Amino acid sequence: MTALRRAVCSVRRFNFALTDTDWFGRDVLWLAPGDASPFVRLTAAVHHAFPVYPPYGGLYDGSEPHATIGDTATHADLIDAEREVRTLLPLHGRATAVTLLVEDANGVWGESAEIPLGHE
């Protein structure tokens, strides 16, 4: 856990705005940050600490910072969700910590630790 803490703490806390919706294919609707660079830096810091574990298992070229809105609904329902969510944008936030999620033997995800980002 020490290497993960060092990696996460190497990135300063940051403000962000989720400014638009986007899609992975027709099945996954997500929110995109206006400036993805702080998220990219965080991902790169963790990947640098654990190079044998690339983001998303190396299945994709790089990683697209995003917040998933939906991935199990029908396409029509996701279109409706997108229409509604767009009226709320932009959403503003401040990243101050990373929550480590761990999947148990039954496939259930749970919070394992919260690691603060570095101070300004």
N, C-alpha and C positions, 0 to 999 in steps of 0.2 A: 504494500500500500504506500510505502514511502516514495517510490519512484512516481507513482500516480499523483501523490500530493505535490511533489516537486514540480511535475509537469503542469498541473492545473494552476498552482500558485505562480508560475512563471508568466501567466497571462493576467493582465490587469483587469479589474472590473470595468464594465463598459455599458453604456446606454445603447439601445437598439430600437428600431421601429420595424414592425412587420407591415409592409406597404402594399403587397399585392398577392393575389392567388396564382397558383400554377398547378400543373398536373404532371404526374408520372403516368404516362399512358392515358387510359380512360378510367383507371381504377383507384387512383390515389390523388386526392385533392390536398394541397398544402399551401401554407403561407410562406412567402419569401421575405427575407429581410431586405431593407433598402440598401444597406451596406453589409455584405456578407463577410468582409475581411476579419472582424474580430472572432467570428465563429470559425473561420478557416484557420486563423492563428491558433486557436484553442485545439482544434482537431489535429493540426500539425504538431503541436507540442506533445500531445498524448501519443501520437503515432511515432514521433521521434523517440520517446521513452520506451515504446513497445513496438519496434519495427516489424516483428514477426506477426503482428496483429493489425493489418491495415483496416481503415474504415470500411464498414460493411463487408468485412471478410475479403476485401479485394474484388468483389463482384462488379464494381463500377469504377470508372476512371474518376478518381478524386471523390469528393463528397459534396453534395449540394445542401448547404445549410437550409433547414426548413423546419416548420412546425406542421405536422400532419393534422389535417382537419378530419378526414375520413378515408377509410380504405376497405370498409366492409359493406357499405350501403350500395344500393343500385346506382347506376350512373345518373338516372333521373333525380334521385334523392340528393346525390352529390352536387348536381347542377343547381338544385334549389338551395342547398347549403351555401354554395359559392355566392349565389345572388344575395343571400341574406348577410353573409360575412362581409362582403364587399362594402356594405353600408356602414360597417363599423371601422373600416380602415382609415388611417393607419392606427395600429395598436402599438403603444410605446411601453417599453420595459427597461429594466436594468438587470444585467447579469452579474450576480455577486457570488454564485457558487455553482458547483456541478453536483448533481445527484447521481450516485452510482447505483444502477439497477442490476439486479442479479436474478437469473432465471433458475428456479429450483427444478428438482427431478420431475415434477408434475407439469412443467411448462408454465408455471405461474411466476410472474415477475414481481419483485418487491424491492423496496429501497434498502440498500445496504449501508450507504454512507453519504454524507454531504461534505464536500470538500470546497472550502472557500477559494475564490479567485484571489489573485494578488491585490494589494492595496494600491491606490493611486499614487 
